[in-house]
Amino acid sequence: MTAPTIDILAIGNAIVDVLAATDDTFLAQEGMTKGAMQLIDAPRAESLYAGMGAGREVSGGSAANTLAGAAMLGASCGFVGQVADDQLGAVFVHDIRAQGIAFDVPASDPAVPTGRCLVLVSEDGQRTMNTFLGAAQFLPTSAVDRTLVESAAVLLLEGYLWDPAEPRAAMQEAIRVARAAGRKVALGVSAVFCILNHHADFVALVEAGDIDILFANDEELLALAALEDFEAALAKIAKSVPLLVVTRGADGAIAVEGGTTRHEVAAEPIDRIVDTTGAGDLFAAGFLAGQAQGRSIADSLTMGAVAAAEVIGHYGARPETDLKTLVAARLG
């Protein structure tokens, strides 16, 4: 087995976030559940965008956000995702390459536009997301470069992208290639609805030994385990995956290694939560970057907490402060 040449290769949604402030009245008028994420179609995306307040466009996508943070922390990264040959597609390509992340998947026909996530941010920092996947949901298996997958120490899969059939097949192929090459596979389950829609698939991946690192928050863990008690769910899932990492918001995060060895970290202090968009993505970024640097599980958890604290202190899911400096101040 040859040594990997990049640290993390991620497959995920290539989308652009459009963020705007909101209030509970608007959410209620639009029939939204505060703090939730829902998939929408093109007409709904257009009507909702027209009703939103002034916003800002920031490249997003869960796995792409993770890569942006990991790259800032010094990890070498590559991305596989689908954009269209349109304005938002150009924004996404520019932003991800500007981070030093390799991205070479050809843009698709703009008849199906680049995906976008309309993010409504409440005064308390809660974000309510409305996602039109657009071109992202048609990522073909042909976009998976076997050599690129084999070159990555860790293949990171975005749970959101498991829903559409084409990218699911692409990720299944990437898993086969990565495992044959002796590389690690990480999965972020992304959201409770992803688990409910594909519970059997996710459980099968874990129980088959195809996942080396599993990222989830506490609610997602409960859904995956089909249990109501957190500790019972943690014990159940930890038995089947070499490394389980669970975020718990203000209560910090827990990692269980080898089914038994437990590590915990507190959430980093923050003056004010502005926007929780991307908190889990950036936690994964810090953790994976720490692992790429050969740091301990405990220090990698701390790096995740530092990165998550940075991103919830401002609008958008991409870091705005040098994460290396923040980590150095915390860990030396």
C-alpha positions in Angstrom: 0.0 0.0 0.0 1.4 3.4 -1.1 1.4 6.3 1.3 -1.5 8.8 0.8 -0.7 12.1 -0.9 -3.7 14.1 0.4 -5.2 14.1 3.9 -8.9 14.3 3.2 -11.1 13.7 0.1 -14.7 14.6 0.6 -17.8 13.8 -1.5 -20.7 16.2 -0.8 -23.2 18.7 -2.0 -21.8 21.6 -4.0 -24.1 24.4 -3.0 -24.1 28.1 -2.2 -25.6 29.4 1.0 -27.8 32.5 0.9 -28.1 33.8 4.4 -30.5 36.4 5.8 -31.8 37.5 9.2 -35.3 36.6 10.1 -37.9 36.5 12.9 -40.3 33.8 14.2 -43.2 35.5 12.5 -41.7 35.0 9.0 -40.9 31.4 9.7 -44.5 30.7 10.9 -45.9 32.5 7.8 -43.8 30.3 5.6 -44.7 27.1 7.4 -41.2 26.4 8.6 -40.0 24.6 11.7 -37.4 26.8 13.4 -34.0 25.2 13.4 -34.9 22.5 10.9 -33.7 21.8 7.4 -36.0 20.9 4.5 -35.5 20.1 0.9 -37.3 22.4 -1.6 -37.9 22.5 -5.3 -36.9 25.2 -7.8 -40.2 27.2 -7.7 -40.2 27.2 -3.9 -36.6 28.3 -3.9 -37.5 31.3 -6.1 -40.5 32.3 -4.1 -38.7 32.0 -0.7 -35.7 34.0 -2.0 -38.0 36.8 -3.1 -39.5 37.0 0.4 -36.3 36.9 2.3 -34.5 40.0 3.6 -31.2 41.3 2.3 -28.8 38.4 2.3 -25.2 37.4 1.5 -23.9 34.5 -0.6 -21.3 32.2 0.9 -20.2 28.9 -0.6 -21.5 26.0 1.5 -22.3 22.4 1.5 -21.6 20.3 4.6 -18.5 18.4 3.4 -17.1 21.4 1.6 -17.4 23.5 4.8 -15.4 20.8 6.6 -12.7 20.9 3.9 -12.5 24.7 4.1 -11.8 24.5 7.8 -9.4 21.5 7.5 -7.5 23.3 4.7 -7.2 26.4 6.9 -5.6 24.2 9.6 -3.1 22.9 7.1 -4.7 19.7 5.8 -4.3 18.9 2.1 -7.8 18.3 0.7 -9.8 17.4 -2.4 -13.5 17.7 -3.2 -15.9 15.8 -5.4 -19.3 17.4 -6.1 -21.4 18.8 -8.9 -22.1 22.4 -9.9 -23.7 23.8 -13.0 -22.1 26.1 -15.5 -23.8 29.2 -14.1 -23.2 32.1 -11.8 -23.5 30.3 -8.5 -21.5 27.4 -9.8 -18.6 29.9 -10.6 -18.9 31.3 -7.1 -18.6 27.8 -5.6 -15.6 26.8 -7.8 -13.8 30.0 -7.1 -14.3 29.8 -3.3 -13.2 26.2 -2.9 -10.1 26.5 -5.1 -9.2 29.7 -3.3 -8.9 27.6 -0.1 -6.3 25.4 -1.9 -8.7 22.5 -2.2 -8.5 20.4 -5.4 -11.7 20.4 -7.3 -11.8 19.3 -10.9 -15.3 17.8 -11.6 -16.6 19.4 -14.8 -19.6 21.7 -14.5 -22.9 20.3 -15.8 -25.6 21.8 -18.1 -27.1 24.9 -16.4 -30.6 23.7 -17.3 -30.4 22.2 -13.8 -28.9 25.1 -11.8 -26.3 25.0 -9.1 -27.7 24.0 -5.7 -28.4 26.6 -3.1 -29.4 26.7 0.6 -31.6 29.5 1.8 -30.6 30.0 5.4 -32.8 32.1 7.7 -31.0 33.1 10.8 -33.1 34.0 13.9 -32.0 36.5 16.6 -30.9 33.6 18.9 -28.5 32.3 16.2 -30.8 29.3 15.2 -30.7 28.7 11.5 -33.6 27.3 9.5 -32.4 25.9 6.2 -34.3 25.4 2.9 -32.2 23.5 0.5 -32.6 23.2 -3.3 -30.0 20.6 -4.3 -30.0 21.4 -8.0 -27.1 20.0 -9.9 -25.6 18.5 -6.8 -28.1 15.7 -6.7 -27.0 14.4 -10.1 -23.3 13.8 -9.3 -22.5 10.8 -11.5 -20.3 7.8 -10.6 -18.0 8.8 -13.4 -17.0 11.8 -11.2 -15.3 9.5 -8.8 -11.6 9.4 -9.8 -10.3 6.1 -8.6 -6.7 7.3 -8.4 -7.8 10.4 -6.4 -9.7 8.2 -3.9 -6.8 5.9 -3.5 -4.5 8.9 -2.8 -6.5 10.1 0.2 -5.8 9.1 3.8 -9.5 9.7 4.7 -12.6 9.6 2.4 -15.3 11.8 4.0 -18.9 11.2 2.9 -21.7 13.7 3.4 -24.9 12.1 4.6 -27.1 14.7 3.0 -25.9 13.4 -0.4 -27.0 9.8 0.3 -30.6 10.7 -0.5 -30.4 11.1 -4.3 -29.7 7.9 -6.2 -26.9 9.0 -8.5 -24.6 10.5 -5.8 -25.4 7.5 -3.5 -24.0 5.2 -6.2 -21.0 7.4 -6.6 -20.3 7.3 -2.8 -20.8 3.5 -2.7 -18.2 3.2 -5.5 -15.8 5.5 -3.6 -16.2 3.4 -0.5 -15.3 0.2 -2.4 -12.2 1.9 -3.9 -11.1 3.4 -0.5 -11.5 0.1 1.4 -9.6 -1.8 -1.3 -6.8 0.7 -1.0 -6.7 0.4 2.8 -7.8 4.0 3.4 -10.1 5.2 6.1 -13.8 6.1 5.4 -15.6 8.8 7.5 -19.3 9.4 7.4 -21.2 12.4 8.7 -24.8 11.4 9.0 -25.8 15.1 8.5 -29.4 15.2 9.8 -32.1 13.1 11.5 -34.2 13.0 8.4 -31.3 11.5 6.4 -31.1 8.7 9.0 -34.9 8.1 9.0 -34.9 8.0 5.2 -31.9 5.6 5.0 -31.6 4.0 8.4 -31.1 0.5 7.0 -28.3 1.7 4.7 -26.4 3.6 7.4 -26.7 0.8 9.9 -25.5 -1.7 7.2 -22.5 0.5 6.4 -21.5 0.6 10.1 -22.1 -3.0 10.8 -20.3 -4.1 7.7 -17.2 -2.3 8.9 -17.2 0.1 6.0 -17.0 3.2 8.3 -13.9 4.0 10.3 -15.0 7.4 11.7 -18.7 8.3 12.3 -19.7 11.9 13.0 -23.1 12.6 14.5 -24.8 15.0 16.9 -26.7 13.7 19.9 -30.1 13.7 18.2 -28.7 11.9 15.1 -27.1 9.3 17.4 -30.4 8.5 19.0 -32.1 8.2 15.6 -29.3 5.9 14.3 -29.5 3.7 17.4 -33.3 3.8 17.5 -33.1 4.5 21.2 -34.2 7.3 23.5 -31.3 7.2 26.1 -28.1 8.9 25.0 -25.7 6.7 26.9 -27.4 3.5 25.6 -27.3 4.8 22.1 -23.6 5.8 22.5 -22.7 2.3 23.7 -24.7 0.6 21.0 -23.2 2.5 18.0 -19.7 2.6 19.5 -19.5 -1.2 19.4 -19.7 -1.2 15.6 -17.4 1.7 14.5 -13.7 2.1 15.4 -14.1 5.8 16.2 -17.4 7.5 17.0 -17.5 11.3 17.4 -20.7 12.9 18.8 -21.2 16.6 19.2 -23.6 17.9 21.9 -23.8 21.6 21.3 -23.2 23.6 24.5 -22.4 20.3 26.3 -19.3 19.7 24.2 -18.4 16.5 22.4 -17.5 12.9 23.1 -15.4 10.4 21.1 -15.4 6.7 21.7 -12.5 4.8 20.4 -12.5 1.0 19.9 -15.9 0.8 21.5 -14.7 1.4 25.0 -12.1 4.2 25.3 -14.0 7.5 25.9 -12.8 11.0 25.5 -14.7 14.2 26.3 -14.2 17.9 25.6 -16.2 20.9 26.8 -17.5 23.4 24.3 -15.3 26.4 23.9 -16.5 29.6 25.5 -18.0 32.2 23.2 -19.4 35.7 23.9 -22.4 35.5 21.6 -23.8 32.9 19.3 -24.6 34.6 16.0 -25.3 31.7 13.6 -25.0 28.0 14.2 -24.8 27.1 10.5 -21.8 24.8 10.0 -21.0 24.2 13.6 -20.9 20.4 13.1 -19.1 20.8 9.8 -16.3 22.8 11.4 -16.1 20.5 14.4 -15.4 17.7 11.9 -12.8 19.9 10.2 -10.9 20.5 13.4 -11.0 16.9 14.4 -9.9 15.5 11.1 -7.1 18.1 10.8 -5.9 17.1 14.2 -5.9 13.4 13.2 -4.0 14.3 10.0 -1.4 16.0 12.2 -1.0 12.9 14.3 -2.5 14.5 17.4 -4.3 12.6 20.1 -8.1 12.1 20.1 -8.4 14.5 23.0 -6.5 17.3 21.2 -8.4 16.6 18.0 -11.6 17.0 19.9 -10.4 20.3 21.2 -9.4 21.5 17.7 -13.0 20.6 16.7 -14.4 22.6 19.5 -12.2 25.6 18.6 -13.2 25.5 15.0 -16.9 25.2 15.9 -16.8 28.1 18.3 -15.2 30.3 15.6 -17.9 29.6 13.0 -20.9 30.2 15.3 -19.6 33.6 16.2 -20.5 35.0 12.8 -22.8 34.5 9.8 -21.9 31.8 7.4 -20.4 28.3 7.6 -16.8 29.1 6.5 -14.2 30.4 9.0 -13.4 34.1 9.0 -10.6 34.0 11.6 -7.3 32.1 11.2 -8.0 28.7 12.8 -4.3 27.9 13.1 -3.8 30.9 15.3 -6.8 30.0 17.5 -5.7 26.4 17.8 -2.1 27.4 18.7 -3.4 29.7 21.4 -5.4 26.8 22.8 -3.0 23.9 22.4 0.3 25.4 21.7 
